[in-house]
Amino acid sequence: MALPGGQTSALIAIPESAAEREHEARSALLEHLSEFDDWLLEELIEDREPPSDALYAISSRVLRENRIIPVLIGAASHGNGMMRLMKALRHEAPPVGVLRQRLARAGNVDENKLTAVSFHAYHRQNVGKTVLVRALGEGLRQGASLGGSGLGAVQHLANGRSNSAVVPASGDVFATVKSDHLPVPSLLTSDAVVAPPEWTEPPTPMLERILIPGSERDENKLSETLAKLSETDRGLTVLQEESTGAQLVCAQGPVHLRDLCRTLSDVFHIHVTDRTPSPIYRETIAKPSEVHYRHRKQTGGAGQFADVKLSIRPNERGRGFTFSETVKGGVVPRNYIPAVEAGAREAMEKGPLGFQVIDVGVTLYDGQYHAVDSSEHAFRTASKMGVRQALSEGSAVLMQPVFRSEIHIPSIYSGSLVQIVSALKGQVLGFDRDETAKGWDIFRALIPGSALDDLARALRSATQGIGYFSKTFDHFEELYGKEADAIVRAREEPGVAH
């Protein structure tokens, strides 16, 4: 029984009302454990009560063989269950020699040189980066060489106090400050840092949010701080929103995001709000058109003159912007044609709907020039204005991004995904068994960019928080109707990507 106020737990008698349920649960546990030990199976068949020491020994062995995984429930922020966790690591987890052997084999490093492993780090106010380390050998202490540099102050986990006399024993977990050279996680020898095994890689972050600092003076500080935090948190990815340059963070979920915002506020004194990033929309045209545009401007000195005849056509999806010319007889001098192409490209930066234009071909087929007043600038201006006019006549169509998603999910939940994907206007591509994880499936689908946030929420709800997905951009597709009209109307509002 856990007591309030950080007191240690105390043993109490099981109430009679719960005795029958406890007996059933213990019998089920022993029956499951007997699948890994013939002696225990015989004891249960003969209806004999196995001694506790033997059960602990069996549990320790199968845990060491990776055949069972213990689950402990606690609350670190309140100190509940932490003592039980430490006892489990000390008495029930595989001995440190087994851990050192496995990690050395996984990291392709000499077992005799492997000294420690760093597994977590966090930042504290007025202290800085604190790294949690487990000693895999003897001799670690403040100033000792670890990871190619001197180990900083060694701290007890219980009180957080540094003491130069602290010498962690093999298997001990300790904290160290002023050891910024230690990445997390990593395998550590006295003179080198070795990359951790692949299985330490966290799932792909699913929750994307734009972080907005409370004041302008915190903008640069926020960027630097997020870069620092991402070094100690492999589950966090920091990017920039393409259209605005704002700080975009990819977190594991709402709890992870709340912890990040709390760290920014409490430790670095940066108060932020968050918003959902907008999908990157594009536009194209549905029909071809032609335009004749003449740019003429007379100033006090030399004037500006350029005359172009252009045809604009939709390209096949994914081809992008193309430019060609079929002029004959020198009606447009060859040295001005690159300027015409440059002007057409500038016009593609923003179409009539307000978004970047894609998958459009432009052909220059005729024009005129003036021997004195024509210039590269004049032809670039004429081309840009002419293409803009042609785009407005080409039946602009909004394009939304579509992502190819790989959803990793326990097989027992796979049946619910078809309905989830359909509700998000996605397309189911199929699924396969996950060869690297028994009992899991990899579900493949095409999902509109605007629905990715809803997919993350639905997936967490449907799988009790353990399903996850990765995504890669696949293509743009047309978007019509009221949804497209609403996006176009809101294109000038803050926070909407163009």
Secondary structure, DSSP 4 states (H G I P E B T S, - for coil): -PPSTTPPP---PPPHHHHHHHHHHHHHHHHHHGGG-HHHHHHHHTT----HHHHHHHHHHHHHTTS-------BGGGTBTHHHHHHIIIIISPPHHHHHHHHHHHHT--TTT--EEEEEEEEETTTEEEEEEEESSS---TT-EETTEE--EEE-TTT--B-TT--PPTT-EEEEES-TT--SSEEE-SS-EEPPPGGGPPPPP-EEEEEEESSGGGHHHHHHHHHHHHHH-TT-EEEE-TTT--EEEEESSHHHHHHHHHHHHHTT---EEEEPPPP--EEEESS-EEEEEEEEE--SSS-EEEEEEEEEEEPPTT---EEEE---TTSS-GGGHHHHHHHHHHHTTS-TTSS-B-SEEEEEEEEE--TTT--HHHHHHHHHHHHHHHHHTS-EEEEEEEEEEEEEEEGGGGGGHHHHHHHTT-EEEEEEE-TTSTTEEEEEEEEEGGGHHHHHHHHHHHTTT--EEEEEEEEEEEE-HHHHHHHHHTTTSTT---
